[in-house]
Structure formats: C-alpha cells, structure tokens
C-alpha cells in the first residue's frame, strides 16, 4: 500500500507491466481476487463444486471480469481503500475459518492457508505489474516469496532467488536453466 500510494495520479491509466490492463483495472482485479478468496471461505458450508455465484462483469472488452469495481470519482486514494479493504476481508476470513475447511478453487479445493497463499501471490505479482506501470521501485521480502513458492509451487526450483523464481513461476520472468513459462498454475490443495 505504501508503495502504491506514491504513484503519480495521472499514471493509473497506464498499462500495468506486461498485462493488457491499465493500472486502475489491475488494482480492481487484485481487489477482486482477494475478495473472491475471502468469499469462498465465507459460507457455513463452502462450495466445493464452484465459486460462490457473484456476478463478474467487464467494464470494457478485454478488461478484467470483476465483482469488485472502485468508484472512479474517489480517485486513486479510493481505489487503494478498496484494495486495502479486500485484503482485510481475506485476512479476517483466513484467521477465523477452521483450518480443516475446504472451498472451491479452479485449481483444486483449498484450505484457508492455501487461500492466504494465493492472495499473497496475487498481491506480490500484481504489485510487480503495477510498479512497472507506475514507474515505482519495489521488491518484496524474499522469505515471503519463499513461503508461497513452497506452498503453491512445489515443483519450482529451490536453489534460486525466491523473488525471481516466483516471477518465473507466474510467467513474468526468466530463470537461468529453465524455459520461460507461457502458461502456469499453482497447487493450492492442502498438503497431507
């Protein structure tokens, strides 16, 4: 949040890194991801066969399909409030949902820890996209990258820099000795 608050107000319409979305849309998408992961854990009996049936809509052709959209009249400060609130919802759900709970994800049913890890990956890689588009310097903590790599990308190389490996594992970077990924996925299913 601190890094994104440094962005020049006029930059939010710029493309976010290698994405086809602008920076505003990317924050909405990230907010939507965090909200959606929280929502999956919300029902007393979370669905295992599909997502909680919110309506996802695109604001323009090629834009992200979201449930969460920020009011443009609130400006970048309002956009970042939406992001912070969505992150807080996921934190609250992860903290209060029993660890044995399972809920649907397209890559396999996951537990609260898995949804937390997914939210962290989304936050890390989309903050990277945003930092590129907004012209900001940003590097996440290596230990956080390593933890989500171990939880969600068990086949990723373990002897390489965790941040560069996470960028590689999500199709955003090169990693020596590894082919560049054009498609990728994580594995959120709980470990036994």
C-alpha positions as CSV (number, residue, x, y, z in Angstrom):
1,X,0.0,0.0,0.0
2,X,2.8,2.4,0.9
3,X,4.5,1.9,-2.5
4,X,1.3,2.3,-4.5
5,X,0.4,5.5,-2.6
6,X,3.5,7.1,-4.1
7,X,2.1,6.7,-7.7
8,X,1.5,9.9,-9.7
9,X,-2.3,10.4,-10.0
10,X,-2.0,10.6,-13.8
11,X,-0.3,7.1,-14.1
12,X,-3.3,5.0,-13.2
13,X,-4.4,4.8,-16.8
14,X,-1.0,3.5,-17.9
15,X,-0.6,-0.2,-18.8
16,X,0.4,-2.4,-15.8
17,X,3.7,-4.1,-16.8
18,X,3.2,-6.8,-19.3
19,X,-0.6,-7.0,-18.7
20,X,-3.2,-5.8,-21.1
21,X,-4.9,-4.0,-18.3
22,X,-4.2,-0.5,-17.1
23,X,-3.0,0.1,-13.5
24,X,-6.5,1.0,-12.3
25,X,-8.0,-2.2,-13.7
26,X,-5.2,-4.2,-12.2
27,X,-5.9,-2.9,-8.7
28,X,-9.5,-3.7,-9.2
29,X,-8.6,-7.2,-10.4
30,X,-6.3,-7.7,-7.4
31,X,-9.1,-6.4,-5.0
32,X,-11.5,-8.8,-6.7
33,X,-9.1,-11.7,-6.2
34,X,-8.7,-11.0,-2.5
35,X,-12.5,-10.5,-2.1
36,X,-13.3,-13.7,-4.0
37,X,-10.9,-15.8,-2.0
38,X,-12.4,-14.5,1.2
39,X,-15.9,-15.1,-0.2
40,X,-15.1,-18.7,-0.9
41,X,-14.4,-19.3,2.7
42,X,-17.5,-17.4,3.9
43,X,-20.4,-19.8,3.7
44,X,-21.0,-22.1,6.6
45,X,-20.5,-24.9,4.2
46,X,-18.2,-23.6,1.5
47,X,-18.9,-24.8,-2.0
48,X,-16.6,-27.5,-3.4
49,X,-18.0,-27.6,-6.9
50,X,-17.9,-24.0,-8.0
51,X,-17.4,-20.4,-6.9
52,X,-19.9,-18.5,-4.7
53,X,-22.1,-17.2,-7.5
54,X,-21.3,-13.5,-7.6
55,X,-21.7,-11.7,-10.9
56,X,-18.5,-10.9,-12.7
57,X,-18.6,-8.1,-15.2
58,X,-16.2,-6.4,-17.6
59,X,-16.2,-2.7,-17.8
60,X,-14.7,-2.8,-21.3
61,X,-13.8,-5.6,-23.8
62,X,-10.5,-7.2,-22.8
63,X,-10.7,-5.8,-19.3
64,X,-10.8,-8.0,-16.2
65,X,-14.1,-9.6,-15.2
66,X,-14.7,-8.5,-11.6
67,X,-17.3,-8.3,-9.0
68,X,-15.3,-5.5,-7.3
69,X,-15.0,-2.2,-9.1
70,X,-13.8,1.0,-7.4
71,X,-15.7,4.3,-7.8
72,X,-13.5,6.4,-10.2
73,X,-14.8,9.6,-8.6
74,X,-13.0,8.6,-5.4
75,X,-9.7,8.7,-7.3
76,X,-6.6,6.7,-6.6
77,X,-7.0,7.1,-2.8
78,X,-10.4,5.5,-3.1
79,X,-9.1,2.7,-5.3
80,X,-6.4,1.9,-2.8
81,X,-9.0,1.8,0.0
82,X,-10.9,-0.8,-2.0
83,X,-7.7,-2.8,-2.3
84,X,-6.9,-2.5,1.4
85,X,-10.5,-3.4,2.4
86,X,-10.5,-6.5,0.2
87,X,-7.1,-7.6,1.6
88,X,-8.5,-7.1,5.2
89,X,-11.5,-9.3,4.3
90,X,-9.3,-12.1,3.2
91,X,-7.1,-11.8,6.3
92,X,-10.2,-11.9,8.6
93,X,-11.6,-15.0,6.8
94,X,-8.3,-16.8,6.9
95,X,-7.9,-16.1,10.7
96,X,-11.4,-17.1,11.6
97,X,-12.0,-20.1,9.3
98,X,-11.2,-23.5,10.8
99,X,-8.0,-24.9,9.2
100,X,-9.8,-28.1,8.1
101,X,-12.3,-26.1,6.0
102,X,-12.1,-26.7,2.2
103,X,-13.5,-24.5,-0.5
104,X,-13.5,-24.5,-4.3
105,X,-10.8,-23.1,-6.4
106,X,-10.4,-23.8,-10.1
107,X,-7.0,-25.5,-9.5
108,X,-8.5,-27.7,-6.8
109,X,-10.2,-27.3,-3.4
110,X,-8.0,-25.4,-0.9
111,X,-7.9,-24.6,2.8
112,X,-7.6,-21.2,4.5
113,X,-3.8,-21.4,4.4
114,X,-3.9,-22.0,0.6
115,X,-6.3,-19.1,0.0
116,X,-4.0,-16.9,2.1
117,X,-1.0,-18.0,0.0
118,X,-3.0,-17.4,-3.2
119,X,-3.8,-13.9,-2.0
120,X,-0.2,-13.2,-1.3
121,X,1.0,-14.4,-4.7
122,X,-1.7,-12.3,-6.4
123,X,-0.6,-9.3,-4.3
124,X,3.1,-9.8,-5.0
125,X,2.9,-10.3,-8.7
126,X,0.3,-7.7,-9.4
127,X,2.2,-5.2,-7.2
128,X,5.2,-6.0,-9.5
129,X,3.0,-5.3,-12.6
130,X,1.7,-2.1,-11.0
131,X,5.2,-0.9,-10.0
132,X,6.4,-1.4,-13.6
133,X,3.4,0.5,-15.0
134,X,3.5,3.3,-12.4
135,X,7.3,3.7,-12.6
136,X,7.9,2.7,-8.9
137,X,10.7,0.7,-7.3
138,X,9.5,-2.3,-5.4
139,X,10.9,-5.6,-4.2
140,X,9.1,-8.0,-1.8
141,X,10.6,-9.8,1.1
142,X,12.4,-13.0,0.0
143,X,11.1,-15.0,2.9
144,X,7.5,-14.3,1.9
145,X,8.2,-15.3,-1.7
146,X,9.9,-18.5,-0.5
147,X,6.9,-19.4,1.7
148,X,4.4,-19.1,-1.1
149,X,6.6,-20.9,-3.5
150,X,6.9,-23.8,-1.1
151,X,3.1,-23.8,-0.5
152,X,1.8,-23.3,-4.1
153,X,4.6,-24.1,-6.5
154,X,6.2,-27.3,-5.1
155,X,7.9,-28.1,-8.4
156,X,9.7,-24.7,-8.7
157,X,13.4,-24.7,-8.3
158,X,14.5,-24.2,-4.7
159,X,18.1,-23.1,-5.2
160,X,17.3,-19.8,-7.0
161,X,16.4,-16.4,-5.7
162,X,12.8,-16.7,-4.4
163,X,11.5,-13.5,-5.9
164,X,12.9,-14.2,-9.4
165,X,11.6,-17.8,-9.0
166,X,8.1,-16.5,-8.2
167,X,8.2,-14.2,-11.2
168,X,9.3,-17.1,-13.3
169,X,6.6,-19.4,-11.8
170,X,3.9,-16.9,-12.7
171,X,5.1,-16.3,-16.3
172,X,6.7,-12.9,-15.6
173,X,10.4,-13.6,-15.9
174,X,13.3,-15.6,-17.0
175,X,15.1,-18.1,-14.7
176,X,18.6,-19.4,-15.7
177,X,18.4,-23.0,-16.8
178,X,14.6,-23.0,-17.0
179,X,12.3,-22.5,-20.1
180,X,10.2,-19.3,-19.9
181,X,6.7,-20.2,-18.9
182,X,3.8,-19.1,-21.2
183,X,1.2,-20.9,-19.1
184,X,1.3,-21.5,-15.4
185,X,-0.7,-22.6,-12.4
186,X,-0.3,-23.1,-8.7
187,X,-1.3,-26.1,-6.5
188,X,-3.5,-24.9,-3.6
189,X,-4.7,-28.3,-2.5
190,X,-3.7,-28.9,1.1
191,X,-0.6,-30.9,1.8
192,X,-1.0,-34.1,3.9
